[in-house]
Amino acid sequence: MMNRFLDKLSARLDAGCAPLCIGLDPHPARKPDRYPDLLSWNRAIISATSDLAAAYKPNIAFYEALGRGGFDLLKATLAAIPPEIPIILDAKRGDIGSTAEAYARACFQVWHADAVTLSPYLGRDSIHPFTSYSDQYVFVLTHTSNPGAAEVQEISSRGRPLYQHIAHLAERWGSDNVGLVVGATYPEALRQTRLLNRESWFLVPGVGAQGGDARMALAAGARHDGRGVLIHVTRGIGLAKDHRAATLTYVEQMQNISPLPADQLPSRLRDFILTLFDIGAVQFGDFTLASGQQSPVYIDLRLLISHPRVLALAAQIYAALIRGLITERLAGVPYAALPLATAVSLETGIPLIFPRKEPKNHGRGRTVEGAFQPGDRVVVIEDLVTTAGSLIQSISTLRAAGLNVEHAVALIDREQGGARLLARHGVQLHAAISFSQLLETLFQANRIPPDTYQAVKQRLWG
């Protein structure tokens, strides 16, 4: 799907811009004396940084507070931004029905913003009028950067912090045009949100005056391709004596950042990755996957059944993923994940069922084996996820039998769109290890040579 915001942003980054979004918030009391008015201040910031900025973000509150003149100021400010640079209108709208539709028209048809920030408190109804503009993008507030954010956003919701619940829901609220706002002042929340949401863009405020660190935020939040984080700075640039020099300082901080470093993995996961390689479960070459895709890497987790100690470790890793999820049953995806699911059931004490690939034509003709009641909540266990085709088929069979499926767990996410497709089916993927973490770990441990490492990265992610 074509998206004007993403297209503009990609072009800026491809041209060498750092992932920096500059705020344009003309607070009259903060205006430097050298500027005669607020418009000249905004124009000076834009003029000094337009070859460096990946995006601009005016906060509409500062313009609304000025009355009718503020709307003229916003119109003139937007006109001063080169058309190839994406504009995020920081509006934090959140309402339902015709009101939300009116807000969306104002943001996208009156102000012609490429993206907008939204509050999720009213749920899907408040987001849909904005996401229906498929050419634009929305950023849903998830874990904000302010000091008081945790008192609401970290409240437990269905066994996990509220901000994580919102991150899960947001993937269902659009078609590749929903991102998240996650503050740099909460780097662990940023890291956890990226583990939950592999593909979306994050707008990350809090760097500069609020004390957030750009390098740490990028390391915690970057996707497997090194992108996915847009660092937002306002006062650190707008109030600087030299807007360009201040911008260059932030640009330098953002250079050479590695996404999701392997050394952030717990030692148990790093050891598990190395063990998989040592037993031959990870091989490099030229392979055809079950999905029909060609791959330079083949991961065969069926080998775990011949290594009881490794199988037991895998069961413990799964158990850690499941901890905190509310469930009455586990379900293994046939066939590779069935022995893994059995080990997890023994580790956790949670009863196991499994969906058949084909219904029985004898006996009771069951499509789901094991004891269960309609309405039971089920966590589905898969070995690894590529496109999620077999996983979605199993989920459909379980749901047809009256079971409630909202979560799936896997040892490895190959990061090839499976998590996003599952989200569209209302299922959140919890993976212990991403493929980029696996590859980085093997390279750092000298299990694979540099030429193999670079060739695999180039082939998978360009």
Stockholm file with secondary structure:
# STOCKHOLM 1.0

chainA/1-462         MMNRFLDKLSARLDAGCAPLCIGLDPHPARKPDRYPDLLSWNRAIISATSDLAAAYKPNIAFYEALGRGGFDLLKATLAAIPPEIPIILDAKRGDIGSTAEAYARACFQVWHADAVTLSPYLGRDSIHPFTSYSDQYVFVLTHTSNPGAAEVQEISSRGRPLYQHIAHLAERWGSDNVGLVVGATYPEALRQTRLLNRESWFLVPGVGAQGGDARMALAAGARHDGRGVLIHVTRGIGLAKDHRAATLTYVEQMQNISPLPADQLPSRLRDFILTLFDIGAVQFGDFTLASGQQSPVYIDLRLLISHPRVLALAAQIYAALIRGLITERLAGVPYAALPLATAVSLETGIPLIFPRKEPKNHGRGRTVEGAFQPGDRVVVIEDLVTTAGSLIQSISTLRAAGLNVEHAVALIDREQGGARLLARHGVQLHAAISFSQLLETLFQANRIPPDTYQAVKQRLWG
#=GR chainA/1-462 SS CCCHHHHHHHHHHHTTCCSEEEEECCCGGGCCTTSSSHHHHHHHHHHHHTTTCSEEEEBHHHHHTTTHHHHHHHHHHHHHSCTTSCBEEEEEECCCHHHHHHHHHIIIIISCCSEEEECCTTCHHHHHHHHTCTTSEEEEEEECSSTTTHHHHTSEETTEEHHHHHHHHHTTSSSSCEEEEECTTCHHHHHHHHHHCSSSCEEECCBSTTCBCHHHHHHHHCCTTSCCEEEEESHHHHTSSSHHHHHHHHHHHTTTCCSSCGGGSCHHHHHHHHHHHHTTSEEEEEEECTTSCEEEEEECGGGGGGCHHHHHHHHHHHHHHHTTCCCSEEEECTTTHHHHHHHHHHHHCCCEEEECSSCCSSTTCCSEESCCCTTCEEEEEEEEESSCHHHHHHHHHHHHTTCEEEEEEEEEECCSSHHHHHHHTTCEEEEEEEHHHHHHHHHHTTSSCHHHHHHHHHHHHC
#=GC SS_cons         CCCHHHHHHHHHHHTTCCSEEEEECCCGGGCCTTSSSHHHHHHHHHHHHTTTCSEEEEBHHHHHTTTHHHHHHHHHHHHHSCTTSCBEEEEEECCCHHHHHHHHHIIIIISCCSEEEECCTTCHHHHHHHHTCTTSEEEEEEECSSTTTHHHHTSEETTEEHHHHHHHHHTTSSSSCEEEEECTTCHHHHHHHHHHCSSSCEEECCBSTTCBCHHHHHHHHCCTTSCCEEEEESHHHHTSSSHHHHHHHHHHHTTTCCSSCGGGSCHHHHHHHHHHHHTTSEEEEEEECTTSCEEEEEECGGGGGGCHHHHHHHHHHHHHHHTTCCCSEEEECTTTHHHHHHHHHHHHCCCEEEECSSCCSSTTCCSEESCCCTTCEEEEEEEEESSCHHHHHHHHHHHHTTCEEEEEEEEEECCSSHHHHHHHTTCEEEEEEEHHHHHHHHHHTTSSCHHHHHHHHHHHHC
//
